[in-house]
Amino acid sequence: MKRSTLAKQKSYVYVGRTEIKALIVGLVTGVLYGALNLPIPAPNVLGGNLAILFTFVGLVIIGLFRHEMTLGRPPAGGDPLKNDRNSK
């Protein structure tokens, strides 16, 4: 195999439709659990929530450092690396 086919594909980190939907679902779930006086299915302390958030932030920092991730949306025509591999 060629070395270029073994290279990892970059991930793009951005806020898109999926993240907006997850935010809405999370807000609705939190309101429902609060209204029904049920325990929430997440850490109910700020420290627990920050640990989850900063675990992801740490992953992104290492991905950026290794050039495995890019901040921002993918190119409009799709991933140029992926298109280049398929054309050969």
C-alpha positions in Angstrom: 0.0 0.0 0.0 1.1 3.5 -0.6 1.9 5.6 2.4 -0.7 8.2 1.4 -3.5 5.6 1.8 -2.4 4.8 5.3 -2.5 8.5 6.4 -5.2 9.4 8.9 -8.0 11.6 7.6 -8.3 14.9 9.4 -11.3 15.6 11.6 -13.1 19.0 11.5 -14.3 20.6 14.7 -17.2 23.0 14.3 -20.7 23.7 15.5 -23.2 22.3 13.0 -26.8 21.0 12.9 -26.0 18.0 15.0 -24.5 20.1 17.8 -27.5 22.5 17.7 -29.9 19.6 17.9 -28.0 18.1 20.8 -28.1 21.4 22.6 -31.9 21.6 22.2 -32.4 18.0 23.3 -30.2 18.6 26.3 -32.2 21.7 27.3 -35.6 20.0 26.9 -34.3 17.0 28.8 -33.0 19.2 31.6 -36.3 21.1 31.9 -38.4 17.9 31.9 -36.2 16.3 34.6 -36.3 19.5 36.7 -40.1 19.8 36.3 -40.7 16.2 37.3 -38.2 16.4 40.2 -36.2 13.5 38.8 -32.4 13.1 39.2 -30.6 14.2 36.0 -28.7 11.6 34.0 -25.5 13.7 34.3 -23.2 14.9 37.1 -25.3 17.3 39.1 -22.3 19.4 40.2 -20.3 21.9 38.2 -17.0 20.0 38.7 -18.4 16.9 37.0 -19.7 18.8 34.0 -16.4 20.7 33.7 -14.5 17.4 33.8 -16.6 16.1 30.8 -16.2 19.4 28.9 -12.4 19.6 29.4 -11.9 16.0 28.5 -13.2 16.9 25.1 -11.2 20.2 25.0 -8.0 18.1 25.8 -8.8 15.7 23.0 -9.2 18.7 20.6 -5.9 20.3 21.8 -3.9 17.1 21.2 -5.7 16.6 17.8 -4.7 20.1 16.7 -1.1 19.6 18.0 -0.8 16.3 16.0 -2.5 18.0 12.9 -5.3 15.4 13.0 -8.0 18.0 13.5 -8.9 21.3 12.0 -11.1 24.0 13.5 -13.9 25.1 11.1 -16.1 23.5 8.5 -14.9 21.0 5.9 -14.4 22.4 2.4 -17.7 22.9 0.4 -16.7 20.2 -2.2 -16.0 17.7 0.5 -12.7 16.6 1.9 -10.0 17.1 -0.8 -7.9 14.3 0.6 -10.8 11.9 0.3 -11.7 13.0 -3.2 -8.0 12.7 -4.3 -7.8 9.1 -3.0 -11.0 8.0 -4.8 -9.8 9.4 -8.2 -6.7 7.2 -8.3 
